[in-house]
Amino acid sequence: MKKILLLLTLVAGLSVAANAQNKPVFFGIKAGVAFPTIDFSNEIASRNTDSKTSFYVGAIADINISPLFSFQPGLTYIGKGAKFNMRKAMEEIDIDPSDLQGNEIFTFNYSYLELPVNFLANFKVGGGKFFIGAGPYVAYAISANLESTEKDDLEFGSEDGLYRRVEFGINFLGGYTLINGLNLHAGYGLGLTTIQNSSESSSKHKVFSVGLGFNF
């Protein structure tokens, strides 16, 4: 009788372990450092700004579609923006920067709630898995300001010269997840829509990020 009970306990334990391995949905958290820039362009030329240092924090749901593929929606708070060196820009186009007054560095700061929807390919490597994927995102701007000698809020609206609340883009990501659920990941977000209303130019976010996550 004791042997039968021991056998049943072992089978039950193996069954629980197997179900945990084949769990259809994992929930997770993530956080890390972001290095955003802004790409400005018009009919004549384009210019990429210097990056600034920001951060992100969020949550994801990893939904298994097959042993190889998974679907991963999420919600992330992320800081975007860029640094712009006015003196450097003027010198590059042969304009005398001697008339500049005050701070020559202008910093654009944006705070977004971002909803990414990624499709991942997962490959078992060692005791964990390597993953790589991509997908679209939609982001909503919570706040925006321009900082130089002082900080000025940027105004949102639909008129020319004002800033847009909603941004659409695509992101790419990859990383490695350990067997305990901890993962190291890196990503690149590419804005597809301009962040400021203008009939003469466009400005789009680009964000490189790296961080840690944990899947439950």
C-alpha positions in Angstrom: 0.0 0.0 0.0 2.8 2.4 0.9 4.5 1.6 -2.4 1.3 2.4 -4.3 0.9 5.7 -2.4 4.5 6.6 -3.1 4.0 5.8 -6.8 0.9 7.9 -7.0 2.7 10.8 -5.3 5.5 10.6 -7.7 3.2 10.5 -10.7 1.3 13.5 -9.4 4.5 15.4 -8.9 5.7 14.7 -12.4 2.3 15.7 -13.8 2.5 19.1 -12.0 6.0 19.6 -13.3 5.0 18.8 -16.8 2.0 21.2 -16.6 4.3 23.9 -15.4 6.7 23.3 -18.3 3.8 23.5 -20.8 2.1 26.5 -19.1 0.2 28.3 -21.9 0.5 31.8 -20.5 3.3 33.4 -18.5 3.1 36.9 -16.9 6.2 38.9 -16.4 7.7 42.3 -15.4 10.6 44.1 -17.0 12.7 47.2 -16.4 15.9 48.7 -17.8 17.7 51.6 -19.4 16.7 53.4 -22.6 18.8 55.5 -24.9 16.4 57.5 -27.1 17.1 59.8 -30.0 14.9 61.8 -32.5 15.4 61.8 -36.2 14.5 65.2 -37.7 14.1 65.4 -41.5 12.7 67.7 -44.2 12.8 68.0 -47.9 16.4 69.2 -47.9 18.2 67.0 -45.3 17.8 64.8 -42.2 19.6 64.9 -38.9 19.7 62.4 -35.9 20.1 64.0 -32.5 22.4 62.8 -29.7 20.9 60.2 -27.3 19.8 60.9 -23.8 19.6 58.3 -20.9 16.2 57.3 -19.7 14.4 54.2 -18.3 11.4 52.0 -18.8 9.3 49.7 -16.6 6.4 47.5 -17.6 4.6 44.2 -17.6 4.0 41.5 -20.3 1.9 38.4 -21.0 3.7 35.7 -22.9 1.2 33.4 -24.6 2.4 30.2 -26.2 1.1 29.5 -29.7 3.3 26.5 -30.3 6.5 25.0 -28.9 8.4 27.5 -31.1 6.3 30.7 -31.3 4.6 32.9 -28.7 2.6 36.1 -28.7 3.6 38.8 -26.2 1.4 41.9 -25.6 2.5 44.3 -22.8 2.2 47.7 -21.3 5.3 49.9 -20.7 6.1 53.3 -19.2 9.0 54.7 -21.1 10.9 57.9 -21.3 11.8 59.1 -24.8 13.4 62.2 -26.2 16.9 63.4 -27.2 19.7 65.9 -26.7 20.3 68.6 -29.3 23.6 70.5 -29.5 22.7 73.8 -31.1 26.4 75.0 -31.5 27.4 71.8 -33.2 24.4 71.9 -35.6 25.1 75.5 -36.5 28.8 74.8 -37.2 28.0 71.9 -39.4 25.9 74.1 -41.8 28.5 77.0 -41.6 26.4 79.4 -39.4 28.4 81.4 -36.9 27.3 80.2 -33.4 28.8 83.3 -31.6 25.3 84.8 -31.2 24.1 81.9 -29.0 23.1 82.9 -25.6 22.6 80.7 -22.6 22.6 76.9 -22.7 23.7 75.4 -26.0 22.3 72.0 -25.2 18.5 71.4 -25.6 17.0 68.3 -24.1 13.6 67.0 -25.3 11.8 64.9 -22.6 8.8 62.7 -23.4 6.9 60.3 -21.1 4.8 57.6 -22.8 2.6 54.7 -22.0 3.4 52.2 -24.7 1.4 49.1 -25.8 3.7 46.7 -27.7 2.3 43.5 -29.4 5.3 41.3 -30.3 5.5 37.9 -31.9 8.5 35.8 -30.7 10.4 32.8 -31.9 11.9 30.7 -29.0 14.8 28.4 -29.2 15.9 26.1 -26.3 19.6 26.7 -25.5 21.2 25.1 -22.5 18.9 25.3 -19.5 16.9 28.2 -20.9 15.8 29.7 -24.2 16.9 32.3 -26.6 14.1 34.5 -28.0 13.9 37.0 -30.9 10.9 38.8 -32.2 9.2 42.0 -33.5 5.9 43.7 -33.6 4.0 47.0 -33.7 3.3 49.3 -30.9 1.1 52.3 -30.1 2.1 54.9 -27.5 0.3 57.7 -25.7 2.3 60.7 -24.5 1.6 61.6 -20.9 3.9 64.6 -20.8 6.6 66.4 -22.8 8.9 69.3 -22.2 12.0 71.1 -23.6 14.8 71.7 -21.1 17.6 74.3 -21.7 18.3 77.2 -19.3 14.8 76.5 -18.0 12.1 73.8 -18.5 9.1 74.5 -20.8 6.2 72.2 -21.3 5.4 71.3 -24.9 1.8 71.7 -26.0 -0.2 68.9 -27.5 -2.9 69.4 -30.2 -3.8 69.0 -33.8 -2.6 72.4 -35.1 0.6 73.0 -37.0 3.6 73.2 -34.6 1.9 71.4 -31.7 2.8 67.8 -30.6 0.9 64.6 -31.1 -0.3 62.5 -28.2 -0.4 59.2 -30.1 2.6 57.6 -31.8 2.8 54.4 -33.8 5.9 52.3 -34.5 7.5 48.9 -34.7 10.0 47.3 -32.3 12.5 44.5 -32.4 13.7 42.5 -29.4 15.9 39.6 -28.4 17.3 38.0 -25.3 17.8 34.9 -23.2 15.5 33.5 -20.5 16.9 31.3 -17.7 15.1 28.3 -16.4 14.0 30.2 -13.3 12.3 32.9 -15.4 14.9 35.6 -15.2 15.8 37.1 -18.6 18.2 39.6 -20.1 16.8 41.4 -23.1 17.6 44.2 -25.6 15.3 46.1 -27.9 15.1 48.7 -30.6 12.0 50.9 -31.2 11.5 52.7 -34.4 8.8 55.4 -34.6 6.8 55.4 -37.8 4.7 58.6 -37.3 5.9 62.1 -36.6 5.7 63.4 -33.1 5.1 67.0 -34.1 2.5 68.4 -36.5 4.3 70.0 -39.4 3.8 70.3 -43.1 7.5 70.9 -43.8 9.3 68.4 -41.6 9.0 65.2 -39.6 10.4 64.1 -36.3 10.4 60.4 -35.2 11.6 58.6 -32.1 14.3 55.9 -32.1 15.0 54.0 -28.9 17.6 51.4 -28.0 17.1 49.7 -24.7 18.5 47.0 -22.5 17.2 45.5 -19.3 16.1 42.6 -17.1 12.8 40.8 -16.8 11.2 38.0 -14.8 8.4 35.6 -16.0 6.2 34.1 -13.3 
